[in-house]
Amino acid sequence: MVFIQSKRQHRVTPIALEGEYVPAVNQVLAISVFARTIAFDTNLETLPKEGLHRLLDVFEPADAGALFLYQAGPDRLVAECAHGYDTDAISRVSLKSGESIVGKVFQSGQAAHYATSEQAAEAMADAAPENRALFRRLMRSSEHPRSVVCVPLVCGDGTLGAVILENWRKPLEFTESDLELARTLVGLLALAVDRLRLAREVSHSRQVLEEASKLQQDIMAALSHDMRTPLASIKGYASALLLDDVQWEEQTAREYLEIIGEESDKLSEITADLLETSMIDAGQLEIEKEPTLLAHLVQEVVDDLSRRTDVHRFLVSFPPDFPVVDADSGRMRRVLFNLVDNAVKYSPGGGLVVVRGWVSEDEVVVCVADQGQGIAPEHLNRLFERFFRVKFASGQHVVGSGLGLPIAHSIVEAHGGRIWAESELGEGTAMYFTLPRAGLSQGAETAED
């Protein structure tokens, strides 16, 4: 018998050739028909499913099959498409590399043939309990297939996944010759799957670029707004002071100059954030550690920021024996400034801002807490994303680059520390960071003791 293609159904059908079975011709025609399906199907998204259906047409023993693709992130093999199984059960199967038949074939890169139910059961015995329960649901007739052929999807030097064909009800069984033909056909299918993978990557890259472009536009609009406001104030008050026909009182002139100074500081902070971020991106964030008194730095920052607000009160609390740490004092001042400045900005109604420090076994901890509106849980994990800014329910705009916390995160991690936030809506926010105690300063303290 040989296979011919039905033009109406695009199906490979066995026919008799002078009463004699001709395997070689059979395989050549099967490969030809399968290759045409792969080559001329222009819908990449349906190619894996269409290819799997063609495989089931070619192999008479097969009454079920699935194409599994590897997902690197969770390190899992999941079904891209399947036929002949309980749909819900197969969609929930998630196999590790090396687990069950599909996992073993993917891990080894070698095709496998299990001629009996006992052999298949042995190969599936190491499946996770949740997958074993799903396997029992896949085909309601029995727990294990009668025979199995499984082939890796290999393209170039990489393995993309695996295709499994199973015989559950039909009286025929897979043979070694079926395995050889499956290798060839699945090799063609692997090319189609790789085309689909590349198309998806291109589509994802395009989407990422579009999102990045939109984000860039939003960032530029926000920065333009935030920089335009202090510039307008500076220009306005400077122009007023330069008026020839107005004699300003000394106190008024001084107030105008103070406003100019404050608005200039805001511009300097935004510019410094942008420059710092550029250095981090370029891998040029250099940390020059020296013995540093964190409590002293905190007090300097609080004294500076307290002059900019009339509605906030500040409390600094550090134990007398708080240790000297090895840190880049300039960078750590930046971290503290960003955290305390954020506490002020995000508690616009005023209140108490508390900065306290304490010592654990191998690190020091600093906390900056405010009495602001707090942050919703879904926003907490985004605080350290660049340009992300929490929005008030009232719609009030907070001036800033959205870079302060990401910069603080990079600096703290470069010191070997950790940084995180805790918050409840309506209860304020607390920002924490740690620095390791290990270093020359601790060694000197130990020697003195």
GUPATI-967051 format. One line per 2 residues: number of its first residue (from 1); their letters; for each residue x, y, z of C-alpha. Coordinates in Angstrom, 1 decimal. Example, Ala and Ser with C-alpha at 12.3 -4.5 7.8 and 13.67 -1.06 7.14 Angstrom:
1> as> 12.3:-4.5:7.8; 13.7:-1.1:7.1
***
This chain:
1> mv> 0.0:0.0:0.0; 1.1:3.6:-0.5
3> fi> -0.3:6.9:0.6; -1.9:9.3:-1.9
5> qs> -3.3:12.8:-1.2; -7.0:13.5:-1.5
7> kr> -7.3:17.0:-3.1; -10.6:17.6:-1.5
9> qh> -9.6:16.8:2.1; -5.8:17.2:1.8
11> rv> -5.5:13.9:3.5; -3.0:11.1:3.0
13> tp> -4.9:7.9:2.2; -3.5:4.3:1.9
15> ia> -4.1:2.5:-1.3; -3.1:-0.9:-2.7
17> le> -0.3:-1.1:-5.3; -0.5:-4.4:-7.1
19> ge> -1.5:-6.1:-3.9; 1.9:-5.3:-2.4
21> yv> 2.9:-3.0:0.6; 5.7:-0.5:-0.4
23> pa> 7.0:1.2:2.8; 9.6:3.4:1.0
25> vn> 7.1:4.9:-1.4; 4.6:5.3:1.4
27> qv> 7.1:7.3:3.5; 8.3:9.5:0.6
29> la> 4.7:10.4:-0.3; 3.8:11.1:3.4
31> is> 6.9:13.4:3.7; 6.0:15.1:0.5
33> vf> 2.4:15.8:1.5; 3.5:16.9:5.0
35> ar> 6.2:19.2:3.6; 3.6:20.9:1.3
37> ti> 1.4:21.5:4.3; 4.2:23.1:6.2
39> af> 5.6:25.1:3.3; 2.4:26.6:1.9
41> dt> 0.3:27.2:5.0; 0.6:31.0:5.4
43> nl> -1.1:31.2:8.7; 1.8:30.8:11.1
45> et> -0.4:30.7:14.2; -2.3:27.7:13.0
47> lp> 0.7:25.8:11.6; 1.5:23.8:14.8
49> ke> -2.1:22.6:15.1; -2.4:21.9:11.3
51> gl> 0.9:20.0:11.4; -0.2:17.9:14.4
53> hr> -3.4:17.0:12.6; -1.4:15.9:9.6
55> ll> 0.8:13.7:11.8; -2.3:12.0:13.2
57> dv> -3.5:11.4:9.6; -0.2:9.8:8.6
59> fe> 0.2:7.3:11.5; -2.7:4.8:11.7
61> pa> -2.1:3.8:15.3; -2.3:7.4:16.6
63> da> -5.6:8.5:18.0; -4.2:11.3:20.2
65> ga> -1.3:13.6:20.1; 0.1:16.9:21.5
67> lf> 2.8:19.4:20.6; 4.6:20.7:23.7
69> ly> 6.8:23.8:23.7; 9.4:24.7:26.3
71> qa> 9.0:27.9:28.3; 12.3:29.0:29.7
73> gp> 11.0:31.4:32.3; 9.1:28.9:34.5
75> dr> 11.2:26.0:33.1; 8.1:24.1:31.8
77> lv> 6.8:22.2:28.8; 3.2:23.1:28.1
79> ae> 0.9:22.0:25.3; 0.8:24.5:22.4
81> ca> -1.9:22.3:20.6; -3.4:18.9:21.1
83> hg> -6.0:16.5:19.6; -7.9:13.6:21.0
85> yd> -7.6:14.5:24.7; -9.8:16.0:27.4
87> td> -9.2:19.7:26.4; -9.2:21.1:30.0
89> ai> -6.8:18.4:31.3; -4.2:18.8:28.5
91> sr> -4.2:22.6:28.8; -3.3:22.3:32.5
93> vs> -0.4:19.8:32.1; 2.9:21.4:32.9
95> lk> 6.0:19.2:32.7; 9.5:19.9:33.9
97> sg> 12.5:19.0:31.8; 13.1:15.3:32.4
99> es> 9.6:14.6:33.7; 7.5:11.9:32.1
101> iv> 7.8:10.9:28.5; 7.8:14.4:27.0
103> gk> 10.2:15.8:29.5; 12.7:12.9:29.0
105> vf> 12.6:13.3:25.2; 13.0:17.0:25.5
107> qs> 15.9:16.7:27.9; 17.8:14.0:26.0
109> gq> 17.0:15.3:22.5; 16.4:11.7:21.4
111> aa> 13.2:10.3:20.0; 11.6:7.4:22.0
113> hy> 9.3:4.5:21.2; 7.3:2.7:23.9
115> at> 5.8:-0.4:22.3; 3.7:-1.5:25.3
117> se> 1.5:0.0:27.9; 3.9:-1.3:30.6
119> qa> 6.9:0.6:29.0; 4.8:3.7:28.7
121> ae> 3.7:3.4:32.4; 7.3:3.1:33.5
123> am> 8.4:6.2:31.6; 5.5:8.2:33.1
125> ad> 6.0:7.0:36.6; 8.1:10.0:37.7
127> aa> 5.4:12.5:36.8; 4.4:15.0:39.5
129> pe> 1.2:14.0:41.4; -0.8:16.8:39.8
131> nr> 0.3:15.7:36.4; -0.5:12.1:37.1
133> al> -4.1:13.2:38.1; -4.4:15.1:34.8
135> fr> -3.0:12.1:32.8; -5.8:10.0:34.3
137> rl> -8.3:12.5:32.9; -6.7:12.8:29.4
139> mr> -8.3:9.7:28.1; -11.1:8.3:30.1
141> ss> -10.6:4.7:28.9; -7.4:3.8:30.8
143> eh> -4.6:5.2:32.7; -1.8:4.6:30.3
145> pr> -1.5:4.5:26.4; -1.1:1.2:24.6
147> sv> 2.0:2.5:22.7; 3.7:5.8:22.3
149> vc> 6.1:7.7:19.9; 7.7:10.9:21.1
151> vp> 10.1:13.0:19.1; 11.9:16.2:20.1
153> lv> 11.4:19.4:18.1; 14.9:20.2:17.2
155> cg> 15.8:23.3:15.1; 19.5:24.1:14.6
157> dg> 21.3:23.7:17.9; 18.2:24.2:20.1
159> tl> 15.3:22.0:21.2; 12.0:23.8:21.1
161> ga> 9.8:21.1:22.7; 8.5:17.7:21.8
163> vi> 5.7:16.0:19.9; 4.0:13.0:21.4
165> le> 1.7:10.6:19.5; -0.2:8.0:21.5
167> nw> -2.3:4.9:20.8; -5.1:4.4:23.3
169> rk> -7.9:2.5:21.6; -6.9:1.3:18.1
171> pl> -5.7:-2.3:17.8; -2.6:-1.2:15.9
173> ef> 0.7:-0.3:17.7; 3.6:2.0:16.8
175> te> 6.6:0.3:15.4; 10.3:1.3:14.9
177> sd> 9.6:2.3:11.3; 6.9:4.7:12.6
179> le> 9.6:6.2:14.8; 11.9:6.8:11.9
181> la> 9.1:8.5:9.8; 8.1:10.6:12.9
183> rt> 11.6:11.9:13.2; 11.5:13.2:9.6
185> lv> 8.1:14.7:9.8; 8.6:16.3:13.2
187> gl> 11.8:17.7:11.9; 9.8:19.5:9.2
189> la> 7.3:20.6:11.8; 10.1:22.0:14.0
191> la> 11.0:24.4:11.2; 7.4:25.7:11.1
193> vd> 7.4:26.0:14.9; 10.6:28.0:14.7
195> rl> 9.1:30.3:12.2; 6.2:30.9:14.5
197> rl> 8.6:31.5:17.4; 10.5:34.1:15.4
199> ar> 7.3:35.7:14.3; 6.1:36.0:17.9
201> ev> 9.4:37.4:19.0; 9.2:40.0:16.2
203> sh> 5.7:40.9:17.2; 6.6:41.1:20.9
205> sr> 9.6:43.3:20.1; 7.4:45.6:18.0
207> qv> 5.0:45.8:20.9; 7.8:46.5:23.4
209> le> 9.1:49.2:21.1; 5.7:50.8:20.8
211> ea> 5.2:50.7:24.5; 8.7:52.1:25.0
213> sk> 8.0:54.9:22.6; 4.7:55.7:24.3
215> lq> 6.5:55.6:27.7; 9.2:57.9:26.3
217> qd> 6.6:60.4:25.1; 4.8:60.3:28.5
219> im> 8.2:60.8:30.3; 9.2:63.7:28.1
221> aa> 5.8:65.3:28.6; 6.0:64.9:32.4
223> ls> 9.6:66.1:32.6; 8.8:69.1:30.3
225> hd> 5.9:70.0:32.7; 8.1:69.5:35.8
227> mr> 10.9:71.6:34.4; 8.8:74.3:32.8
229> tp> 7.1:75.1:36.2; 10.2:76.1:38.1
231> la> 11.7:77.8:35.0; 8.6:79.9:34.8
233> si> 8.8:80.8:38.5; 12.5:81.7:38.1
235> kg> 12.0:83.8:35.1; 8.9:85.5:36.6
237> ya> 10.5:86.5:39.9; 13.8:87.4:38.3
239> sa> 12.1:89.6:35.8; 10.1:91.3:38.6
241> ll> 13.3:92.1:40.5; 14.8:93.6:37.4
243> ld> 12.0:96.1:36.8; 13.5:99.6:36.7
245> dv> 10.4:101.4:37.8; 9.7:99.3:40.9
247> qw> 11.5:99.6:44.2; 11.0:96.4:46.1
249> ee> 11.1:96.3:49.9; 14.1:94.3:51.2
251> qt> 11.9:91.6:52.7; 9.9:91.1:49.5
253> ar> 13.1:91.0:47.4; 14.5:88.4:49.7
255> ey> 11.4:86.3:49.5; 11.6:86.4:45.7
257> le> 15.3:85.4:45.8; 14.5:82.5:48.1
259> ii> 11.8:81.3:45.7; 14.2:81.5:42.8
261> ge> 16.7:79.5:44.9; 14.1:76.8:45.7
263> es> 13.0:76.5:42.1; 16.6:76.3:41.0
265> dk> 17.1:73.4:43.5; 14.1:71.6:42.0
267> ls> 15.7:71.9:38.5; 19.0:70.7:39.9
269> ei> 17.4:67.7:41.4; 15.7:66.6:38.2
271> ta> 18.9:67.1:36.2; 21.0:65.2:38.8
273> dl> 18.5:62.3:38.6; 18.8:62.2:34.9
275> le> 22.6:62.3:35.0; 22.7:59.6:37.7
277> ts> 20.4:57.3:35.7; 22.7:57.7:32.7
279> mi> 25.7:56.7:34.7; 23.9:53.7:36.1
281> da> 22.8:52.6:32.5; 26.4:53.0:31.3
283> gq> 27.7:50.8:34.2; 29.6:53.8:35.6
285> le> 28.1:53.9:39.1; 31.3:53.9:41.1
287> ie> 31.1:53.4:44.9; 33.9:54.8:46.9
289> ke> 33.5:53.5:50.5; 34.7:55.4:53.5
291> pt> 33.8:55.4:57.2; 30.4:57.1:57.3
293> ll> 28.1:58.4:60.1; 24.6:57.7:58.7
295> ah> 22.9:59.6:61.5; 24.9:62.7:60.7
297> lv> 24.0:62.5:57.0; 20.3:62.0:57.9
299> qe> 20.4:65.2:60.1; 21.9:67.2:57.2
301> vv> 19.2:66.0:54.8; 16.4:66.7:57.2
303> dd> 17.8:70.2:58.0; 17.9:70.9:54.3
305> ls> 14.4:69.7:53.5; 12.8:71.2:56.6
307> rr> 13.5:74.6:55.2; 11.3:73.8:52.2
309> td> 8.1:73.0:54.0; 6.0:74.7:56.6
311> vh> 3.5:71.8:57.2; 5.8:68.9:58.0
313> rf> 7.5:68.1:61.3; 10.6:65.9:61.4
315> lv> 11.9:63.4:64.0; 15.3:61.8:63.7
317> sf> 16.0:58.8:66.0; 19.2:56.8:66.1
319> pp> 20.7:55.0:69.1; 23.9:56.5:70.6
321> df> 25.9:53.4:69.7; 24.8:53.3:66.1
323> pv> 27.9:52.1:64.3; 30.1:53.7:61.7
325> vd> 29.5:52.0:58.3; 31.6:51.7:55.2
327> ad> 29.7:53.6:52.5; 30.0:56.2:49.8
329> sg> 28.8:59.2:51.8; 27.9:61.2:48.7
331> rm> 25.8:58.4:47.2; 24.1:57.6:50.6
333> rr> 23.3:61.3:51.1; 21.5:61.0:47.7
335> vl> 19.6:57.9:48.9; 18.5:59.7:52.1
337> fn> 17.5:62.9:50.3; 15.4:60.9:47.8
339> lv> 13.6:59.0:50.5; 12.9:61.9:52.8
341> dn> 12.0:64.2:49.8; 9.5:61.5:48.7
343> av> 8.0:61.3:52.2; 7.4:65.1:52.0
345> ky> 6.0:65.1:48.5; 3.6:62.2:49.1
347> sp> 2.2:63.6:52.4; 1.1:67.0:51.0
349> gg> -1.2:67.6:53.9; 1.8:67.7:56.2
351> gl> 2.4:65.6:59.3; 5.3:63.9:60.9
353> vv> 8.2:62.4:58.9; 10.2:60.0:61.1
355> vr> 13.7:58.8:60.2; 15.1:56.2:62.5
357> gw> 17.9:53.6:62.5; 18.7:50.5:64.3
359> vs> 21.2:47.7:64.3; 20.7:44.0:63.5
361> ed> 23.3:41.2:63.7; 25.1:41.8:60.5
363> ev> 23.5:45.0:59.0; 22.1:48.4:59.9
365> vv> 18.6:49.4:59.0; 17.2:52.9:58.2
367> cv> 13.5:53.7:57.9; 11.8:56.8:56.6
369> ad> 8.1:56.9:57.4; 5.4:59.5:56.6
371> qg> 1.8:60.1:57.5; 0.6:60.5:53.9
373> qg> -2.1:58.9:51.9; -0.3:55.6:51.5
375> ia> 0.2:53.3:48.5; -2.1:50.6:47.1
377> pe> -0.7:47.1:47.3; -0.7:46.7:43.5
379> hl> 1.6:49.7:43.2; 4.1:48.7:45.9
381> nr> 6.1:46.4:43.6; 6.3:49.1:41.0
383> lf> 7.8:51.8:43.2; 11.3:51.1:42.0
385> er> 10.4:51.2:38.3; 11.8:54.1:36.4
387> ff> 9.4:57.0:35.9; 6.7:55.3:37.9
389> rv> 4.9:57.8:40.1; 2.0:57.0:42.4
391> kf> -1.0:59.1:41.6; -3.3:60.6:44.2
393> as> -6.9:59.8:44.1; -7.6:63.5:43.9
395> gq> -5.5:63.7:40.7; -3.0:66.0:42.3
397> hv> 0.3:66.2:40.4; 3.6:65.4:42.2
399> vg> 6.6:67.2:40.8; 9.6:64.9:40.2
401> sg> 11.4:62.8:37.6; 10.1:59.4:38.8
403> lg> 13.8:58.4:39.1; 14.5:59.0:42.8
405> lp> 13.6:55.5:44.1; 15.2:53.6:41.2
407> ia> 18.4:55.5:41.8; 18.2:54.8:45.5
409> hs> 17.6:51.1:44.7; 20.7:50.9:42.5
411> iv> 22.9:52.7:45.0; 21.8:50.6:48.0
413> ea> 22.2:47.3:46.0; 25.7:48.5:44.9
415> hg> 26.6:48.7:48.6; 25.4:45.1:49.2
417> gr> 22.2:46.3:50.9; 18.4:45.9:50.4
419> iw> 15.6:48.4:50.0; 11.8:47.9:50.2
421> ae> 8.6:49.7:51.1; 5.6:49.0:53.3
423> se> 2.4:50.9:53.1; -1.4:51.0:53.8
425> lg> -3.8:53.3:52.1; -4.6:56.1:54.5
427> eg> -1.9:55.1:56.9; 1.2:56.5:55.3
429> ta> 4.3:54.8:53.8; 7.6:53.5:55.3
431> my> 10.7:53.0:53.2; 13.5:50.8:54.5
433> ft> 17.0:50.1:53.4; 19.9:48.2:54.9
435> lp> 23.7:48.3:54.7; 26.1:45.6:55.7
437> ra> 28.1:46.1:58.8; 31.0:44.0:57.6
439> gl> 34.0:46.0:56.6; 37.0:48.0:57.8
441> sq> 34.9:50.2:60.1; 33.4:47.3:62.0
443> ga> 36.9:45.7:62.2; 38.2:48.9:63.7
445> et> 35.4:49.0:66.3; 36.0:45.4:67.2
447> ae> 39.7:46.1:67.7; 38.9:49.1:69.9
449> d> 36.6:46.9:72.0
***
